[in-house]
Structure formats: C-alpha cells, structure tokens
Amino acid sequence: MYENRIKRAELIDRIITPEQAASLFKDKMVVASSGFTKSGDSKAVLPALAERAKKDPLKITLMTGASLGYGTDGALASSNALSLRLPFQVDPVLRKAINNGEIMFIDQHLGETANLLRANNFPKIDIAVIEVAMIEADGSLVLTTSVGNSGAFALLANKIIIEVNLCIPENIIGLHDLFSTGEYPNRSEIPIVAAHTRVGSTHVHVDPNKIIGVVITNKQDSPAEISAPDEATVAMAQHLVDFFDQEVKKGNLTKSLLPLQAGIGKVANAVLDGFRSGDFEHLTMYSEVLQDSTFDLLDSGKMDFASGSSITVSEAYYDRIFNNIDKYKDKVILRPQSVSNAAEVIRRLGVITMNTALECDIYGNVNSTHISGINMMNGIGGSGDFSRNAYLSVFVTQSLAKGGKISSIVPMVSHVDHTEHDVDVIVTEQGLADLRGLAPRQRAQTIIDHCVHPDYRKQLQDYFDRALERGGQTPHILEEAFSWHTRLRETGTMKA
C-alpha cells in the first residue's frame, strides 16, 4: 500500500513504528517538526514521544513552523517532555505550563526562525520530524498541507524521521514552491513579483543518508475550528468592505485591491468572507494560512490566486479541497514561511494585511499576545512580519471581551507587539479608525470616536481629556495608564 509512496528502495528497509521512532530521541535534544497552524504536522512520532516520556523521562527543545494539531503540544507538556518551545503555539495545556514558568517559550516572528537557524543563532537540530506525501527515487520529499519551516529543518538537521501520510493524495505534487535565499552574507533576492510567481522547486531535496526512520500514517490534519460569523464579526467585515469601497472610489485602489493577508481565527475568516459581498474582482492573496474563506473566494470567482504557507481548514472543506486538489493547483501555492513572510516580498507586492488584536490603545499600539501584559495567549505569529512591511496594515478586534468586563481599547496597551508606527487602521464592530496621516492626539480622538464601545467611551474620553491637560506630544497620565488593567485584576472589570 505504501510502496508507491517510497520510491527509494533502501528507505523501505527503514520503516519503523512510531514507538521505535520515539526511542531514538535523547534527553536535551533539539527537535524540529513540520507543521504550520495544525497542518502538515507530526501525527505519530511526537505523540509517541509524549507517551514514552511518561515512563522514560526526558526533555527536549521543540521548534516547529507554527502550532501543532490533535493536542500534541498539550500531550508533550503534560508528560514533562518539553523544556523549551518556539516559535508559536495555541494549545491550552501548553499555554498554562508556559505561563506557570514550567516550560520556556520563545515568541518569535514566524518569518525569522529559519533565518536564525541558518545563521547559527540556535543550537543545531538533532532530529527533524517531517510529514510527507511521498519520497522520490532520489530521496527528495513531497510535502503535504504545509511548508512552514520543513525545508530548512530537513536541510539543517543532523538526522531526519519521515512520516509518510497515505491520506494525502499523490497528485498534491506541484502545489509547493520551495525556495531559499542562501547563506549570509551572499543571500539572493526573492524574485517574486506577483502572488502567483513560482521561483523554486516542488520538492525538498535532502541527503537520504540522514533519514534514520520512516513511519507510515494515514490521518488527516486536525480540523480548524471555524466559528460561524456573528453580529460583531459581520459588522467588522462590513466596515472594512465599506472602507475598501471608498479607497476604490478615491482612486487609491482598483477593484482588485492589492494582495491580501489575513490572520487566523473567526474574525479574520469573517472579514475575508465579507469580500464576497463587495464589488471586488480578481482578488489575490499573499498570506500564511489559507482558510475556509480563501477557498470560498476562489470558488466564487472573486479571487484568482492565493499564496500561503499552509492550508488550514475545517473538516468539510478539507474533503472538498483534497478530493479535488487538481482543481486548485493552478490557483494555490504553498511556500516556506521564510518566503511567505519575507519583508522584501510583502513590501514589493504592497500587501494589505488584516490581523487580530487582543487590545489596542488610544494611540494605535497593539497587543496581540499577552493577557494583561503577563500571560501568553498564542504568540505574535506572522502578524509582525506582515504589518511592519504592509501597504496597509489593519488590526481588528471586538470592542468588548468577557461579557463587557474588558474593553479592548485601553489608555495604554499592557504589552506592545505592534507600535503605532506600523498600524494604519483599527476596526471594531463599533466602527473603523483610519489613522493614516494623523498625529498622536488626532489618532487618539479618532479611535475613541469610532472604535470604543459606548460602555467605555465616556471613561476613555475622560482619561484622554485629563491627559491633554498635562501636555506632551503623546499625552498620558502615567500613574493611571494601567489603572484599567489593575482594576480588572482587583475587581473583575475595567469599568470605573
């Protein structure tokens, strides 16, 4: 059954069980795994390692493209198998361990991990675990539903364990575009001039002698948890559609806009879905994650092409896409995250970026990662890679959280991931604040007027008015700047 997937004969002899693969890891190893937002990840070896660690304690450093699926991060955390994790995660069990200080976590721009590895700024990878659809006769690898950092991990690791996933159709070949800029100081440009530009190889080329084991799997990716659009997300989507309509009428953009990028989650998915109702045509995407809404836009004819680093979709969409993969191979491309998130390409293409925020402050600074400035939620992901280099940088958030106990617009964010210099537009269900061309005092009033929930607007206006009396180019009352967060901790609400 698997013989047609492993075309290099001697690798048939290296087929092992997940448990045998898990036995190859040693304490204090640096381990890398394929996987980007729950797609293309290890579905057998890392779970087996978590089980082994319960009986035979060991701790590893684990790096990936982004998050893993099927609770693998949580299983590794629960079995005390992790000492250090990077660069992104979404698992509640792992999150708790990180915030308790039990596991160290490096929150990193996703476009930087491979570059830091190549520059020897991290310890050498001992073992890389890579999911593939096929191993060719020359030993090269056909990846599955994500690229992420898989190519860099396979190249840089001392040893490789391959997971051959039989549920991925063989005709996925051609979906990937693998490209590397080379080594410092003689790196090359990335010659991508449009979302659809192909510049690399369809395969990951590795030394077959580094492959120490091949594990056979037959399991789909962990499905994305896509919530149906609600009143708030629909309102945000409509504010953005209206905004882009106005930009087209002003002549700033055409009906094709510029390549779009969107973060993950229900807000981003709803915002993208909103473009189906607008008067747009021939849209393109240059992003990281291709979600349900991406394929709805492609199928509707609104979008011509989408470039990303992974396909992360709900279960229903997974079957629809991969049972008809040939339908999408001329409309979709998957790239390494060092390319999908490259500043050079994002700036050249003029990407319009749309990402989510936990909180924003009155001057446009954004916190994407830390609850009350202390506890990690998921990580910055690729939002910084994109927002710092975008033609237009948009952040969306609901104006309230926790049933109204929290205002998402505050005097000063408790943690800064994106500074006011990189944020052009803030959107809540209340409205949209276009911050371009505004000085700090103007930005503050615009955000208060358009984005703050009525339950908090008077309270925030009072803070700003009193801050103005003290003066300054960016007025603040420093002894009160975090009083909303302090009040939340002490009373359970930000309301005065």
Summary of the structure (lengths in Angstrom):
residues: 496
radius of gyration: 23.1
end to end distance: 65.9
largest distance: 77.4
contacts: 1802
relative contact order: 0.11
helix: 33%
strand: 21%
